[in-house]
Amino acid sequence: MACFLSSKPAACNITHIYDRGHSFLSTNEELLDRYAACPTSAEVIQVQTEYLDQLTNIPAKVPDGEPVSSAG
């Protein structure tokens, strides 16, 4: 895992065998860079926790013109 995070060419070599490998890297580039900068596993967990906290605070997107309904 450390090699994957610390070397973008190695990550590309690993993920190129998957159909969506490039998409995975481009979608997660910022987060993977933040993980790679962590010197300890405890800091990786801290970055992960901060990232997940941000995700839970993002409001749901609703298409324009459609009312928001909590009823099924």
trRosetta pair geometry for C-beta under 8 A, 3 or more apart (Angstrom, degrees):
i j d omega theta_ij theta_ji phi_ij phi_ji
1 4 5.4 -54 -153 32 37 116
1 5 6.4 25 156 -11 69 107
2 5 6.0 -61 -148 42 32 104
2 6 5.8 12 162 -7 69 118
3 6 6.2 -66 -132 46 25 98
3 7 5.8 -24 -178 24 65 117
3 10 5.2 -90 156 138 94 160
4 7 7.4 -79 -127 52 10 79
4 10 6.3 -124 -102 113 39 107
4 11 5.1 89 -165 -94 67 84
4 14 6.1 -42 -112 25 100 160
5 11 7.5 79 -76 -72 22 122
5 32 6.0 -154 -128 -173 79 85
5 35 5.3 -97 -138 108 136 106
5 36 4.0 -174 160 -88 95 85
6 10 7.8 19 75 42 67 133
6 36 5.4 152 -85 -149 51 107
7 10 3.7 56 96 13 119 114
7 11 6.5 169 94 -15 63 81
8 11 5.4 -51 -145 36 36 115
8 12 6.4 39 155 -21 67 102
8 25 7.9 102 -150 -164 86 132
9 12 5.6 -52 -148 35 34 112
9 13 6.4 36 152 -21 65 104
10 13 5.6 -52 -149 35 34 113
10 14 6.4 32 153 -18 66 106
11 14 5.8 -57 -149 37 31 110
11 15 6.0 9 162 -3 68 114
11 25 6.0 126 137 -109 120 124
11 32 7.5 80 -125 174 161 151
12 15 6.3 -66 -135 48 26 96
12 16 5.9 41 164 -44 65 105
12 21 7.8 109 -148 141 46 118
12 22 7.8 33 -133 -98 83 75
12 25 6.8 3 -87 -65 68 170
13 16 6.2 -41 -139 11 22 115
14 17 7.5 -68 170 16 34 103
14 21 7.6 -174 103 -150 60 130
15 18 5.6 -58 -167 35 62 109
15 21 3.0 155 157 -165 87 110
15 22 6.9 153 121 -54 118 39
15 24 5.9 -138 -150 61 140 123
15 25 5.8 167 65 -40 164 112
16 21 5.3 -140 -76 87 20 153
16 22 7.3 45 -104 -53 63 86
17 21 6.8 91 47 -47 44 150
18 21 4.0 123 62 -53 93 96
18 24 7.4 21 90 -2 135 135
20 23 4.4 -50 -170 45 83 120
20 24 5.8 96 127 -32 86 91
21 24 5.6 -51 -151 28 31 114
21 25 6.7 24 155 -13 64 104
22 25 5.9 -57 -153 38 34 108
22 26 6.2 23 156 -11 69 109
23 26 6.0 -58 -140 43 30 104
23 27 5.8 29 162 -19 67 113
24 27 6.1 -61 -143 40 22 108
24 28 6.0 -15 170 14 61 118
25 28 6.5 -77 -137 55 21 88
25 29 6.1 53 160 -74 63 83
25 32 7.2 -41 -143 11 64 160
26 29 5.8 -12 -144 -32 29 115
28 31 5.0 -62 -168 52 77 111
28 32 5.1 80 130 -28 94 104
29 32 5.9 -61 -142 40 25 109
29 33 6.2 27 159 -21 64 107
30 33 5.8 -56 -150 35 28 112
30 34 6.5 28 152 -18 63 105
31 34 5.6 -53 -150 35 34 112
31 35 6.5 35 151 -18 66 102
31 47 7.6 142 -156 150 74 114
31 51 5.9 62 -120 -119 114 153
32 35 5.5 -50 -148 36 35 113
32 36 6.2 37 152 -23 65 105
33 36 5.6 -52 -145 35 31 114
33 37 6.6 31 155 -21 63 106
34 37 5.9 -57 -152 33 31 111
34 38 7.3 41 149 -34 60 99
34 47 4.9 168 139 -159 115 140
34 51 7.7 154 79 -62 152 123
35 38 5.8 -50 -163 13 39 117
35 44 5.4 47 -142 -130 84 94
35 47 6.1 -168 -82 89 60 149
35 48 7.8 48 -92 -59 102 86
38 41 7.7 94 132 -96 125 18
38 43 3.7 -177 -151 102 106 112
38 44 4.6 166 93 -64 161 68
38 46 7.8 162 -122 50 131 97
38 47 6.0 -116 -62 -10 133 134
39 43 6.3 59 45 24 61 147
40 43 4.9 100 60 4 79 99
40 44 7.3 -134 103 -5 48 84
41 44 5.2 -46 -152 30 43 117
41 45 6.6 45 150 -19 68 99
42 45 5.7 -52 -154 35 34 112
42 46 6.6 38 146 -21 64 104
43 46 5.2 -48 -147 34 39 116
43 47 6.4 41 153 -18 67 100
44 47 5.8 -53 -151 36 32 110
44 48 6.3 34 150 -20 64 107
45 48 5.5 -53 -146 38 32 116
45 49 6.2 35 155 -21 65 105
46 49 5.8 -53 -147 35 29 111
46 50 6.5 29 154 -17 63 105
47 50 5.8 -55 -148 37 31 111
47 51 6.2 32 153 -20 65 108
48 51 5.7 -57 -148 37 29 112
48 52 6.3 23 157 -14 65 108
49 52 5.9 -56 -144 40 29 107
49 53 6.2 33 155 -22 63 107
50 53 5.7 -55 -149 35 29 114
50 54 6.6 33 152 -21 63 103
51 54 5.8 -53 -155 31 32 112
51 55 6.7 32 149 -20 64 104
52 55 5.5 -49 -150 32 38 115
52 56 6.7 34 154 -18 66 103
53 56 6.0 -57 -151 35 33 107
53 57 6.7 21 154 -12 64 111
54 57 5.9 -70 -153 41 32 106
54 58 7.0 45 151 -40 66 97
55 58 6.0 -42 -156 6 37 115
62 66 6.0 -137 170 76 97 99
62 68 5.4 -76 -99 -78 160 97
63 66 4.9 50 74 13 93 124
